[in-house]
Amino acid sequence: MGCPGRKPLFFFLLFVLMYLPGALLQEAGPVRQRKPFFERLRRLEEQFQRFQEAALTHLQGIASNYNLSFDFEARFQSLAHRSQAVALALNQSQATMQEDLGHLKTWMRKTQRRSWKVDSRLLALDTALSERSRQCARERKEQEAQRDALSSLALDVWALQDALAHLMPLVQSQVCNVGPVLVFPNASTKNVVFLCPGFLTSLRALSICSWIRTASGHLGTLLSYATEENDNKLVLHGRDSLVPGSIHFVIGDPAFRELPLQLLLDGRWHHVCVIWTSILGRYWLHVDRRLVATGSRFREGYEIPPRGSLVLGQEQDNVGGGFDSSEAFVGSMAGLAIWDRVLVPGEVSNLAIGKELPMGVILMLTSAISVGRFVQRVNCSCLQLCP
């Protein structure tokens, strides 16, 4: 590519060569012509300067246009490189997208197969639940039928119990060989019976059974066992301030359970068994062979200590004394016996119909050594003959 400033410089030199001879010839003229010459030379110099400036400006424009075209070429090459990079990136992205689409299609097929399996399992589960629901409905119907049958059976049992209660007087009239009968005619504090020797060993279980008849409005105290440590180690007592017919079963005061004995207030003979064990603190109350009360957590793990004072008919506020007439028993006792174990229901039933005593008796009415002033001790062959 040629230099753009050579052509104007050539013209300038040609102009100078053409103008210079004329100027030299004019210099030999008269002095009066020098002044116009210098004036022309000055103007020529000014024109040359303007021409030089214009040429310089023109040359700068040419150089600027050359640099601009060079920038265009560089930019074009940069854009070409970028276009190639973008095309390569697009190709790579397209390949990656194709691979991802392949994975997505594979996952969709697997998901669809799993969905089919889940649908089949849900269908099987729905079928099983429906069958279970029908089975539960059948079981509910069976349970309702069983409840109805149990309700009917309970009604039959209650009817039998009522019939048995009406027959008990006839059964009692045939109960014999119950041993001596103690009669407590009034509420005097002198009416007391001491049993000796009392408990010789600690008791972790006991059964107390007796035939009882009372005409009073309350039961009073059937049995009281006191020690120097506690005057209420074992008590079966009622008083006129309690609910009529109720009795407190005390083991190691102040722990007690209230037992319902309203059936005993009809003036007839009734067979009563109170049973307790320290295992789980279980206790039972049987009246005329029927279980009328039971419970647990009553003095669990407790032991009744030995060598205390055991009396019938009065409640002790101290060992062997401190009696209160409001807590006295008024009525009759027969066949009293105490065991150091739990009697089973069959043994309780046998006692209630006058059969022989179960094994393991530790105290009986025959152990009474002191009978109070007004207490009567009567021997009779059968209960219907006892006062």
PyMOL commands that set and color helices and strands:
alter all, ss='L'
color gray80, all
select helices_A, chain A and resi 6-27+31-172+262-266+325-327+345-352+365-367+383-385
alter helices_A, ss='H'
color red, helices_A
select strands_A, chain A and resi 180-184+193-195+205-213+221-226+234-237+246-251+256-260+270-277+283-287+290-295+309-312+331-339+361-364+368-371+376-379
alter strands_A, ss='S'
color yellow, strands_A
deselect
rebuild
show_as cartoon
